[in-house]
Amino acid sequence: MALVGFRAPALPIPPGQYSSQQQSELVRSLRLYFNLIDSLTPQQAQSYTADSFFGGQISGSSISGGILAGFGKGLEVPYAMLMSDQDQASAGITSENIVTLNRIIFGDGITVEDSSKIRFALPGQYLVTARFQFANRGNAAQTFELWAKNTGVNYPLSNTRFDIPARKSASIYSHVTANISGILTVTNGEYLEFAWWSDGADIYIEHYAAGTSPTRPEIASVIVTATFVSALPAKFFPVLSDTLSIQGQIPVVVVVGAPVVPTGTLSLQGQTPTISIA
């Protein structure tokens, strides 16, 4: 370990002849120096650097650089497990259906707003996994698609298509479990939603009550888990509110061989571009 800014004491300059006083001063200075080094918390150092840390605790407002290894005990990050115990029907073959969630099983820093909007207290990148229990109540095979949305806008390339066979009988439906996952980026003010579409009106996201003989737990129609993965990289986006102006001399105009020199200047104007500094 290196003690940045740590200073060794100034040793007394030896005289030409042996001096017991000088020898005592030298020993005292060396004793003081080694006492400081032996201390568990040398106060004379400005900062501390090391290749590895083993055991103990590290606390403070920020830790940068190097590698911290261990079990991660006490580490807290935003997380949540969200569910729905309701049946959710299709609004029609030309409609987008928004998935609703009515139960927060557990979580910290992640909430549900307006029954469908997953809000994140901290901006960052989140690993999101979702499981949907689809059922076909109709007599024909049908297709449905499932995708993610960020603040009302579809996530690019997040859609997945599924096919579900016709029901077995009037009281026994066919089922498909749809699973999607990905690392999604969320900034301040943004929220996550899931949406689906089907080519028929007999597709449902189905919930089932607990079973008996044997005893079985209820089946949630939707299960969503979200875990914080990483903070967003720091970026600076200054937006200039003025206008862009390019000016120069107006060109000479030639009319029937006679040059006409106009007065004034040439001006091209437009919106000032946004500058991004990463």
Secondary structure, DSSP 8 states (H G I E B T S, - for coil): -EEET----------SS--HHHHHHHHHHHHHHHHHHHSSS-TT-SEEE-S---SS---SS---SS---S--TT----EEEEEE-S-EE---TT--EE----EEEEEESEEEETTTEEEESS-EEEEEEEEEEEEE-SSS-EEEEEEEEETTEE-TT--EEEEE---SSSS--EEEEEEEEEEEEE-TT-EEEEEEEESSTTEEE--B--BTTTTB--B-SEEEEEEEEE-----B-----SEEEEEEE---EEETTEEE---SEEEEEEE-----B-
